[in-house]
Amino acid sequence: MSPFRGRASSGGDDTVPGSGSSLYTVKFSEMPDFLKNSLFVAAGGALGTLFRHLINVTTFIPAWPVGTIIENLTGALLLGLVAGWLATRKTAPDWVRAGIGVGFCGGYTTMSTFAADSFVVHVHQAPAWAAGYVAVSLVFGLLFAWAGLAAGREYGEARRQQ
């Protein structure tokens, strides 16, 4: 018998019509934390990657990584906002943190493309352009993350006082 078939833990008749077997049902609240976190990381990663793809398709300029700059800077801002807000909420479930931080922001931002784009700009533009791209990405990425963190904490504190 498959590990996914058998009597449902609810004790009710969960028979699949026409199959003669019943399926286990699992409530979200009863899932192990590792499974909840993994599901939300996967879902968040899929959404983040989809958004990254859409930005790259709509902002494509040959030999100039506009999409990667947008993704990494807005991703740094978003991760800062979420981290700042969650720091004020001691009760936020781990799957929310994992789904947004590791999942969505991890799929949305891209270190590997940033590194590859740096070499493409170096080859097709000039070393000075590549250095500028790296400097803009790093400096503004840190500034956006810091601004997001500050704004997220401010928002979280204001909401907590209401």
N, CA and C atoms as a LAMMPS dump frame, in Angstrom:
ITEM: TIMESTEP
0
ITEM: NUMBER OF ATOMS
486
ITEM: BOX BOUNDS ff ff ff
-5.0000000000000000e+02 5.0000000000000000e+02
-5.0000000000000000e+02 5.0000000000000000e+02
-5.0000000000000000e+02 5.0000000000000000e+02
ITEM: ATOMS id mol type element x y z
1 1 1 N 0.842 -1.173 0
2 1 2 C 0 0 0
3 1 3 C 0.892 1.243 0
4 2 1 N 0.539 2.218 -0.792
5 2 2 C 1.282 3.473 -0.855
6 2 3 C 1.22 4.191 0.492
7 3 1 N 2.282 4.907 0.877
8 3 2 C 2.242 5.633 2.142
9 3 3 C 1.234 6.775 2.121
10 4 1 N 0.714 7.128 0.948
11 4 2 C -0.247 8.216 0.851
12 4 3 C -1.687 7.713 0.788
13 5 1 N -1.87 6.436 0.885
14 5 2 C -3.221 5.877 0.843
15 5 3 C -3.495 5.101 2.118
16 6 1 N -4.723 5.063 2.472
17 6 2 C -5.121 4.355 3.691
18 6 3 C -6.246 5.1 4.37
19 7 1 N -6.523 4.775 5.616
20 7 2 C -7.584 5.442 6.349
21 7 3 C -7.143 6.847 6.72
22 8 1 N -8.028 7.784 6.571
23 8 2 C -7.733 9.152 6.957
24 8 3 C -7.69 9.251 8.471
25 9 1 N -6.813 10.109 8.962
26 9 2 C -6.658 10.246 10.4
27 9 3 C -7.873 10.874 11.054
28 10 1 N -8.746 11.522 10.259
29 10 2 C -9.92 12.158 10.831
30 10 3 C -10.971 11.141 11.24
31 11 1 N -10.836 9.922 10.791
32 11 2 C -11.795 8.891 11.139
33 11 3 C -13.009 8.896 10.238
34 12 1 N -13.144 9.886 9.383
35 12 2 C -14.283 9.981 8.485
36 12 3 C -14.052 9.154 7.245
37 13 1 N -15.049 9.127 6.382
38 13 2 C -14.924 8.394 5.133
39 13 3 C -14.396 9.331 4.07
40 14 1 N -13.098 9.251 3.815
41 14 2 C -12.449 10.107 2.824
42 14 3 C -12.137 9.32 1.566
43 15 1 N -13.015 8.446 1.176
44 15 2 C -12.793 7.596 0.017
45 15 3 C -12.812 8.424 -1.258
46 16 1 N -11.853 8.188 -2.103
47 16 2 C -11.807 8.852 -3.4
48 16 3 C -12.821 8.146 -4.295
49 17 1 N -13.772 8.896 -4.858
50 17 2 C -14.81 8.265 -5.68
51 17 3 C -14.212 7.431 -6.812
52 18 1 N -14.696 6.23 -6.936
53 18 2 C -14.291 5.356 -8.025
54 18 3 C -12.985 4.622 -7.805
55 19 1 N -12.239 4.948 -6.756
56 19 2 C -10.945 4.312 -6.574
57 19 3 C -10.988 3.191 -5.542
58 20 1 N -11.96 3.253 -4.66
59 20 2 C -12.044 2.237 -3.623
60 20 3 C -11.022 2.442 -2.515
61 21 1 N -10.251 3.516 -2.548
62 21 2 C -9.276 3.763 -1.49
63 21 3 C -9.516 5.148 -0.908
64 22 1 N -8.937 5.365 0.222
65 22 2 C -9.074 6.685 0.843
66 22 3 C -7.699 7.328 0.943
67 23 1 N -7.666 8.629 1.089
68 23 2 C -6.429 9.386 1.14
69 23 3 C -6.232 9.971 2.528
70 24 1 N -4.97 10.082 2.936
71 24 2 C -4.666 10.793 4.172
72 24 3 C -4.859 12.275 3.925
73 25 1 N -5.375 12.944 4.904
74 25 2 C -5.467 14.391 4.846
75 25 3 C -4.613 14.951 5.97
76 26 1 N -3.914 16.008 5.673
77 26 2 C -3.056 16.628 6.67
78 26 3 C -3.447 18.09 6.772
79 27 1 N -3.754 18.523 7.98
80 27 2 C -4.05 19.93 8.206
81 27 3 C -2.734 20.695 8.242
82 28 1 N -2.775 21.924 7.759
83 28 2 C -1.564 22.733 7.732
84 28 3 C -0.972 22.872 9.131
85 29 1 N -1.822 23.069 10.114
86 29 2 C -1.35 23.259 11.485
87 29 3 C -0.673 22.01 12.049
88 30 1 N -0.941 20.859 11.448
89 30 2 C -0.355 19.606 11.929
90 30 3 C 0.901 19.201 11.156
91 31 1 N 1.247 19.948 10.11
92 31 2 C 2.442 19.623 9.32
93 31 3 C 3.694 19.898 10.142
94 32 1 N 4.735 19.111 9.941
95 32 2 C 6.011 19.423 10.593
96 32 3 C 6.538 20.775 10.096
97 33 1 N 7.228 21.5 10.967
98 33 2 C 7.748 22.823 10.615
99 33 3 C 8.646 22.772 9.387
100 34 1 N 9.474 21.742 9.285
101 34 2 C 10.368 21.621 8.131
102 34 3 C 9.574 21.578 6.83
103 35 1 N 8.461 20.864 6.817
104 35 2 C 7.647 20.757 5.606
105 35 3 C 6.971 22.09 5.292
106 36 1 N 6.432 22.756 6.308
107 36 2 C 5.823 24.078 6.083
108 36 3 C 6.851 25.041 5.503
109 37 1 N 8.011 25.107 6.142
110 37 2 C 9.056 26.007 5.665
111 37 3 C 9.452 25.683 4.235
112 38 1 N 9.636 24.405 3.941
113 38 2 C 10.051 23.981 2.598
114 38 3 C 9.012 24.337 1.551
115 39 1 N 7.746 24.139 1.864
116 39 2 C 6.684 24.466 0.915
117 39 3 C 6.645 25.964 0.622
118 40 1 N 6.81 26.762 1.654
119 40 2 C 6.754 28.207 1.45
120 40 3 C 8.02 28.75 0.804
121 41 1 N 9.16 28.135 1.061
122 41 2 C 10.387 28.52 0.349
123 41 3 C 10.217 28.21 -1.135
124 42 1 N 9.675 27.051 -1.46
125 42 2 C 9.475 26.673 -2.863
126 42 3 C 8.478 27.606 -3.546
127 43 1 N 7.367 27.88 -2.89
128 43 2 C 6.355 28.771 -3.476
129 43 3 C 6.91 30.193 -3.623
130 44 1 N 7.565 30.688 -2.59
131 44 2 C 8.157 32.024 -2.658
132 44 3 C 9.232 32.106 -3.72
133 45 1 N 10.058 31.07 -3.816
134 45 2 C 11.107 31.039 -4.832
135 45 3 C 10.537 31.044 -6.233
136 46 1 N 9.461 30.305 -6.436
137 46 2 C 8.823 30.286 -7.756
138 46 3 C 8.288 31.667 -8.117
139 47 1 N 7.638 32.329 -7.172
140 47 2 C 7.115 33.676 -7.437
141 47 3 C 8.241 34.684 -7.653
142 48 1 N 9.271 34.612 -6.821
143 48 2 C 10.403 35.521 -6.971
144 48 3 C 11.087 35.356 -8.316
145 49 1 N 11.279 34.131 -8.731
146 49 2 C 11.911 33.852 -10.016
147 49 3 C 11.039 34.332 -11.171
148 50 1 N 9.733 34.154 -11.049
149 50 2 C 8.814 34.645 -12.078
150 50 3 C 8.901 36.164 -12.198
151 51 1 N 8.888 36.867 -11.062
152 51 2 C 9.006 38.327 -11.099
153 51 3 C 10.348 38.755 -11.7
154 52 1 N 11.42 38.054 -11.336
155 52 2 C 12.742 38.377 -11.904
156 52 3 C 12.722 38.213 -13.423
157 53 1 N 12.144 37.128 -13.887
158 53 2 C 12.048 36.887 -15.329
159 53 3 C 11.262 38.005 -16.015
160 54 1 N 10.126 38.397 -15.438
161 54 2 C 9.303 39.443 -16.043
162 54 3 C 10.051 40.774 -16.105
163 55 1 N 10.799 41.088 -15.068
164 55 2 C 11.595 42.327 -15.088
165 55 3 C 12.667 42.251 -16.165
166 56 1 N 13.352 41.117 -16.268
167 56 2 C 14.398 40.981 -17.291
168 56 3 C 13.837 41.083 -18.698
169 57 1 N 12.676 40.515 -18.923
170 57 2 C 12.068 40.548 -20.255
171 57 3 C 11.63 41.969 -20.615
172 58 1 N 11.117 42.72 -19.645
173 58 2 C 10.59 44.052 -19.945
174 58 3 C 11.648 45.157 -19.912
175 59 1 N 12.837 44.859 -19.391
176 59 2 C 13.871 45.897 -19.296
177 59 3 C 15.139 45.536 -20.056
178 60 1 N 15.046 44.598 -20.977
179 60 2 C 16.247 44.094 -21.65
180 60 3 C 16.917 45.168 -22.488
181 61 1 N 18.178 45.405 -22.207
182 61 2 C 19.044 46.26 -23.022
183 61 3 C 20.337 45.466 -23.209
184 62 1 N 20.712 45.133 -24.444
185 62 2 C 21.918 44.315 -24.647
186 62 3 C 23.155 44.929 -23.987
187 63 1 N 23.895 44.101 -23.303
188 63 2 C 25.17 44.452 -22.667
189 63 3 C 25.031 45.478 -21.541
190 64 1 N 23.815 45.74 -21.088
191 64 2 C 23.645 46.612 -19.927
192 64 3 C 22.558 46.018 -19.024
193 65 1 N 22.916 45.577 -17.815
194 65 2 C 22.037 44.796 -16.952
195 65 3 C 21.057 45.622 -16.103
196 66 1 N 20.167 46.334 -16.782
197 66 2 C 19.18 47.153 -16.076
198 66 3 C 18.294 46.284 -15.178
199 67 1 N 17.835 45.168 -15.714
200 67 2 C 16.964 44.284 -14.939
201 67 3 C 17.623 43.784 -13.671
202 68 1 N 18.874 43.402 -13.755
203 68 2 C 19.58 42.886 -12.583
204 68 3 C 19.737 43.965 -11.516
205 69 1 N 20.007 45.187 -11.936
206 69 2 C 20.104 46.288 -10.969
207 69 3 C 18.758 46.505 -10.289
208 70 1 N 17.686 46.55 -11.07
209 70 2 C 16.343 46.741 -10.498
210 70 3 C 16.021 45.618 -9.516
211 71 1 N 16.271 44.39 -9.929
212 71 2 C 15.941 43.241 -9.076
213 71 3 C 16.735 43.257 -7.772
214 72 1 N 18.028 43.462 -7.872
215 72 2 C 18.855 43.4 -6.675
216 72 3 C 18.598 44.571 -5.728
217 73 1 N 18.367 45.763 -6.261
218 73 2 C 18.098 46.907 -5.387
219 73 3 C 16.713 46.809 -4.747
220 74 1 N 15.694 46.483 -5.533
221 74 2 C 14.355 46.351 -4.937
222 74 3 C 14.279 45.131 -4.03
223 75 1 N 15.029 44.09 -4.352
224 75 2 C 15.076 42.915 -3.48
225 75 3 C 15.727 43.227 -2.143
226 76 1 N 16.802 44.028 -2.166
227 76 2 C 17.457 44.448 -0.928
228 76 3 C 16.505 45.296 -0.093
229 77 1 N 15.777 46.188 -0.744
230 77 2 C 14.792 47.017 -0.046
231 77 3 C 13.689 46.157 0.564
232 78 1 N 13.155 45.243 -0.223
233 78 2 C 12.083 44.37 0.265
234 78 3 C 12.552 43.5 1.428
235 79 1 N 13.72 42.906 1.291
236 79 2 C 14.223 42.062 2.375
237 79 3 C 14.463 42.887 3.632
238 80 1 N 14.966 44.106 3.473
239 80 2 C 15.128 44.994 4.618
240 80 3 C 13.795 45.331 5.259
241 81 1 N 12.794 45.674 4.44
242 81 2 C 11.455 45.976 4.961
243 81 3 C 10.884 44.805 5.753
244 82 1 N 10.941 43.637 5.168
245 82 2 C 10.382 42.447 5.814
246 82 3 C 11.154 42.11 7.087
247 83 1 N 12.477 42.165 7.029
248 83 2 C 13.284 41.858 8.214
249 83 3 C 13.014 42.86 9.333
250 84 1 N 12.902 44.139 8.984
251 84 2 C 12.608 45.155 9.981
252 84 3 C 11.237 44.972 10.59
253 85 1 N 10.25 44.689 9.76
254 85 2 C 8.887 44.476 10.246
255 85 3 C 8.804 43.217 11.105
256 86 1 N 9.419 42.131 10.638
257 86 2 C 9.375 40.889 11.403
258 86 3 C 10.139 40.992 12.717
259 87 1 N 11.136 41.868 12.781
260 87 2 C 11.872 42.043 14.036
261 87 3 C 10.976 42.604 15.132
262 88 1 N 9.912 43.295 14.736
263 88 2 C 8.977 43.842 15.726
264 88 3 C 7.868 42.858 16.068
265 89 1 N 7.787 41.769 15.351
266 89 2 C 6.744 40.765 15.568
267 89 3 C 7.396 39.468 16.048
268 90 1 N 7.376 39.261 17.308
269 90 2 C 8.027 38.076 17.88
270 90 3 C 7.26 36.795 17.564
271 91 1 N 6.023 36.922 17.121
272 91 2 C 5.198 35.734 16.904
273 91 3 C 5.076 35.314 15.448
274 92 1 N 5.809 35.935 14.548
275 92 2 C 5.709 35.563 13.137
276 92 3 C 6.205 34.135 12.951
277 93 1 N 5.413 33.305 12.279
278 93 2 C 5.828 31.918 12.069
279 93 3 C 7.086 31.823 11.211
280 94 1 N 7.871 30.793 11.449
281 94 2 C 9.096 30.582 10.669
282 94 3 C 8.813 30.432 9.183
283 95 1 N 7.67 29.824 8.825
284 95 2 C 7.384 29.618 7.413
285 95 3 C 7.133 30.938 6.69
286 96 1 N 6.668 31.969 7.408
287 96 2 C 6.511 33.286 6.79
288 96 3 C 7.885 33.88 6.508
289 97 1 N 8.759 33.815 7.513
290 97 2 C 10.116 34.34 7.347
291 97 3 C 10.848 33.608 6.214
292 98 1 N 10.751 32.292 6.213
293 98 2 C 11.441 31.493 5.2
294 98 3 C 10.843 31.719 3.814
295 99 1 N 9.533 31.777 3.73
296 99 2 C 8.876 31.946 2.439
297 99 3 C 9.186 33.271 1.777
298 100 1 N 9.219 34.341 2.588
299 100 2 C 9.496 35.664 2.024
300 100 3 C 10.994 35.879 1.845
301 101 1 N 11.756 35.622 2.899
302 101 2 C 13.195 35.905 2.871
303 101 3 C 13.967 34.971 1.974
304 102 1 N 13.982 33.706 2.331
305 102 2 C 14.751 32.726 1.556
306 102 3 C 14.075 32.442 0.218
307 103 1 N 12.758 32.278 0.243
308 103 2 C 12.035 31.91 -0.971
309 103 3 C 11.918 33.041 -1.976
310 104 1 N 11.042 34.018 -1.675
311 104 2 C 10.774 35.075 -2.643
312 104 3 C 12.019 35.912 -2.937
313 105 1 N 12.619 36.471 -1.884
314 105 2 C 13.779 37.349 -2.115
315 105 3 C 14.967 36.579 -2.681
316 106 1 N 15.129 35.324 -2.279
317 106 2 C 16.21 34.506 -2.833
318 106 3 C 16.005 34.201 -4.302
319 107 1 N 14.756 33.987 -4.701
320 107 2 C 14.468 33.74 -6.117
321 107 3 C 14.445 35.007 -6.942
322 108 1 N 14.105 36.116 -6.304
323 108 2 C 13.974 37.398 -7.001
324 108 3 C 15.325 38.06 -7.246
325 109 1 N 16.205 38.028 -6.257
326 109 2 C 17.524 38.635 -6.42
327 109 3 C 18.495 37.608 -6.976
328 110 1 N 19.627 38.083 -7.462
329 110 2 C 20.517 37.139 -8.123
330 110 3 C 21.972 37.575 -8.059
331 111 1 N 22.73 36.869 -7.279
332 111 2 C 24.165 37.133 -7.186
333 111 3 C 24.901 36.592 -8.41
334 112 1 N 24.483 35.431 -8.869
335 112 2 C 25.182 34.818 -10.002
336 112 3 C 25.026 35.651 -11.272
337 113 1 N 23.84 36.189 -11.51
338 113 2 C 23.642 37.025 -12.688
339 113 3 C 24.398 38.335 -12.54
340 114 1 N 24.433 38.871 -11.327
341 114 2 C 25.212 40.085 -11.06
342 114 3 C 26.683 39.852 -11.426
343 115 1 N 27.234 38.726 -10.993
344 115 2 C 28.639 38.42 -11.299
345 115 3 C 28.851 38.257 -12.806
346 116 1 N 27.974 37.509 -13.455
347 116 2 C 28.108 37.298 -14.898
348 116 3 C 27.928 38.602 -15.663
349 117 1 N 26.94 39.402 -15.259
350 117 2 C 26.708 40.686 -15.928
351 117 3 C 27.911 41.615 -15.785
352 118 1 N 28.586 41.541 -14.656
353 118 2 C 29.78 42.374 -14.456
354 118 3 C 30.827 42.071 -15.523
355 119 1 N 31.016 40.801 -15.835
356 119 2 C 31.972 40.418 -16.877
357 119 3 C 31.473 40.809 -18.267
358 120 1 N 30.169 40.681 -18.511
359 120 2 C 29.61 41.072 -19.814
360 120 3 C 29.804 42.561 -20.041
361 121 1 N 29.517 43.379 -19.027
362 121 2 C 29.711 44.823 -19.156
363 121 3 C 31.197 45.127 -19.376
364 122 1 N 32.052 44.421 -18.681
365 122 2 C 33.5 44.621 -18.833
366 122 3 C 33.938 44.35 -20.269
367 123 1 N 33.436 43.274 -20.851
368 123 2 C 33.834 42.876 -22.208
369 123 3 C 33.194 43.767 -23.265
370 124 1 N 31.908 44.075 -23.131
371 124 2 C 31.183 44.8 -24.183
372 124 3 C 31.181 46.312 -24.013
373 125 1 N 31.439 46.793 -22.85
374 125 2 C 31.472 48.247 -22.624
375 125 3 C 32.922 48.661 -22.374
376 126 1 N 33.31 48.613 -21.1
377 126 2 C 34.678 48.979 -20.726
378 126 3 C 34.856 48.631 -19.255
379 127 1 N 36.105 48.435 -18.816
380 127 2 C 36.326 48.131 -17.402
381 127 3 C 35.749 49.191 -16.461
382 128 1 N 35.788 50.456 -16.861
383 128 2 C 35.25 51.515 -16
384 128 3 C 33.734 51.367 -15.819
385 129 1 N 33.035 50.986 -16.898
386 129 2 C 31.587 50.751 -16.797
387 129 3 C 31.299 49.574 -15.875
388 130 1 N 32.083 48.538 -15.976
389 130 2 C 31.892 47.376 -15.105
390 130 3 C 32.129 47.748 -13.646
391 131 1 N 33.176 48.522 -13.392
392 131 2 C 33.456 48.962 -12.021
393 131 3 C 32.313 49.832 -11.499
394 132 1 N 31.777 50.681 -12.351
395 132 2 C 30.635 51.512 -11.963
396 132 3 C 29.404 50.688 -11.646
397 133 1 N 29.155 49.679 -12.486
398 133 2 C 28.026 48.776 -12.26
399 133 3 C 28.159 48.063 -10.919
400 134 1 N 29.345 47.562 -10.635
401 134 2 C 29.579 46.865 -9.367
402 134 3 C 29.421 47.84 -8.197
403 135 1 N 29.992 49.024 -8.314
404 135 2 C 29.903 50.014 -7.233
405 135 3 C 28.456 50.443 -6.986
406 136 1 N 27.723 50.742 -8.051
407 136 2 C 26.314 51.14 -7.905
408 136 3 C 25.516 50.021 -7.249
409 137 1 N 25.72 48.807 -7.702
410 137 2 C 24.97 47.673 -7.152
411 137 3 C 25.263 47.465 -5.669
412 138 1 N 26.532 47.504 -5.301
413 138 2 C 26.892 47.261 -3.901
414 138 3 C 26.496 48.41 -2.987
415 139 1 N 26.856 49.628 -3.355
416 139 2 C 26.576 50.786 -2.494
417 139 3 C 25.071 50.997 -2.345
418 140 1 N 24.372 51.035 -3.471
419 140 2 C 22.94 51.264 -3.38
420 140 3 C 22.2 50.056 -2.816
421 141 1 N 22.696 48.853 -3.053
422 141 2 C 22.096 47.671 -2.436
423 141 3 C 22.144 47.756 -0.922
424 142 1 N 23.294 48.141 -0.384
425 142 2 C 23.414 48.302 1.067
426 142 3 C 22.526 49.438 1.58
427 143 1 N 22.482 50.548 0.851
428 143 2 C 21.622 51.664 1.253
429 143 3 C 20.142 51.279 1.221
430 144 1 N 19.736 50.582 0.187
431 144 2 C 18.335 50.151 0.081
432 144 3 C 17.993 49.164 1.199
433 145 1 N 18.894 48.256 1.5
434 145 2 C 18.642 47.294 2.581
435 145 3 C 18.518 48.022 3.922
436 146 1 N 19.407 48.979 4.165
437 146 2 C 19.365 49.745 5.401
438 146 3 C 18.073 50.559 5.488
439 147 1 N 17.708 51.237 4.393
440 147 2 C 16.474 52.028 4.378
441 147 3 C 15.253 51.136 4.587
442 148 1 N 15.243 49.973 3.959
443 148 2 C 14.142 49.037 4.146
444 148 3 C 14.044 48.55 5.576
445 149 1 N 15.174 48.236 6.171
446 149 2 C 15.195 47.779 7.555
447 149 3 C 14.652 48.858 8.489
448 150 1 N 15.1 50.086 8.294
449 150 2 C 14.625 51.19 9.133
450 150 3 C 13.125 51.426 8.941
451 151 1 N 12.679 51.435 7.699
452 151 2 C 11.255 51.658 7.42
453 151 3 C 10.4 50.506 7.941
454 152 1 N 10.886 49.278 7.786
455 152 2 C 10.145 48.121 8.292
456 152 3 C 10.001 48.141 9.802
457 153 1 N 11.067 48.492 10.495
458 153 2 C 10.99 48.602 11.961
459 153 3 C 10.048 49.721 12.377
460 154 1 N 10.15 50.848 11.705
461 154 2 C 9.272 51.987 12.012
462 154 3 C 7.807 51.592 11.821
463 155 1 N 7.506 50.956 10.709
464 155 2 C 6.148 50.504 10.428
465 155 3 C 5.688 49.501 11.479
466 156 1 N 6.543 48.535 11.797
467 156 2 C 6.187 47.526 12.785
468 156 3 C 5.931 48.119 14.158
469 157 1 N 6.749 49.063 14.574
470 157 2 C 6.559 49.724 15.874
471 157 3 C 5.27 50.537 15.886
472 158 1 N 4.999 51.24 14.794
473 158 2 C 3.778 52.042 14.718
474 158 3 C 2.54 51.147 14.775
475 159 1 N 2.588 50.016 14.088
476 159 2 C 1.453 49.073 14.101
477 159 3 C 1.27 48.439 15.466
478 160 1 N 2.371 48.188 16.149
479 160 2 C 2.294 47.549 17.466
480 160 3 C 1.695 48.488 18.498
481 161 1 N 1.887 49.782 18.328
482 161 2 C 1.374 50.762 19.285
483 161 3 C -0.101 51.062 19.074
484 162 1 N -0.659 50.668 17.942
485 162 2 C -2.08 50.918 17.663
486 162 3 C -2.971 49.984 18.431
